[in-house]
Amino acid sequence: MTTQRLITSMIRRRAPTNSSQNRDNYALKGIIEAVQKGPRNLDDTKVDYTKVDQFHIGGHLTTTKFLSWLPTKPDSTILDIGCGLGGPARMLASPPYACSRVVGIDTSSEFVDAARWISREVGMSGNPSFALGSGEDMAAFEDASFDGCYMIHVGMNVGDMGRVAGEMARVVKGGGWAGLFDVVRLKEGEIKYPVPWTGPSGEGCHLKYWSEYSEAFSAHGWTLRDSEDLTASSLNMIRKAVGRGGGKDWGPEVFMGEDADVKQRNLMEGLEEGVLGVFMGKWEKG
Ligand SMILES: C[S@@+](CC[C@H](N)C(=O)[O-])C[C@H]1O[C@@H](n2cnc3c(N)ncnc32)[C@H](O)[C@@H]1O
């Protein structure tokens, strides 16, 4: 199946499992308009979308760390599950990674539309490509159709991680890899809501212990190759980000809504109190 046919078939599918919950959780209404209002670079000819196309702790900087740590190669075909506005996927399709085929899927059509729009604006319409899709059900993709896959800050919204790890194992080739970069629970304790991945009262929150991710992956034939605790550096980054905002129309408010600052403060408190942590891990299939 060609990439275009594959994407068309995914779009025709019903909106996947928890998409309506995700829609409620994220500030998606008018996201393209919010992105379009962005400030311009000094030469006033080019908008710097990298300021808003990364929806995770540390933005562009941590994406670079994570992508460089994954075993990508220029001829790799890679699936980004929960691609958001597509910043990490566009980075992966560009030098120095220059992966030949990157596909991003997301349960939110608003994010998919915005990811495509930004890609067109920056002249990257062909690769990466974006489609509506859920990590729990990737039936639109054939078995063993990717060299690797990853999720960045998506696991906190995933109710059934076993299903996602199983789907990852199905669509990735033998010897291929899976990467994860997520906020995790470190101990029992109160979390103040909202946080960046939930609604006002914690709707859609499926925070997990790192051990739950490990168990889900190993149950589906994945072998952990490496992991890193990024909690301390993430806390530093959140401390710098809190209160800074991005200006009226351009900053975390674009994808987190008007309460972006409250969400970030609550995340910061969770990290400070040791209830929340940030981990990345990579697994090999087989
Ligand atoms: C915090 S954003 C991260 C976006 C992107 N990975 C990034 O780092 O810029 C989480 C994204 O995951 C999507 N999402 C949540 N649950 C999902 C699932 N089960 N399958 C696919 N996407 C999902 C949301 O719609 C949202 O776009």
The ligand as an ORCA input file, in Angstrom:
! r2SCAN-3c Opt
* xyz 0 1
  C       1.624     16.040     25.066
  S       1.221     15.784     23.395
  C       2.796     15.294     22.715
  C       2.896     15.555     21.226
  C       4.219     15.183     20.564
  N       4.570     13.813     20.833
  C       5.309     16.096     21.040
  O       6.099     15.675     21.879
  O       5.391     17.228     20.558
  C       0.356     14.232     23.443
  C      -0.254     13.883     22.107
  O      -0.635     12.504     22.124
  C      -1.896     12.360     21.495
  N      -2.458     11.095     22.013
  C      -2.941     10.849     23.254
  N      -3.288      9.555     23.383
  C      -2.992      8.954     22.194
  C      -3.100      7.623     21.713
  N      -3.602      6.649     22.471
  N      -2.693      7.360     20.441
  C      -2.193      8.351     19.655
  N      -2.084      9.646     20.063
  C      -2.465      9.940     21.320
  C      -2.628     13.640     21.872
  O      -3.705     13.929     21.009
  C      -1.498     14.670     21.783
  O      -1.356     15.199     20.493
*
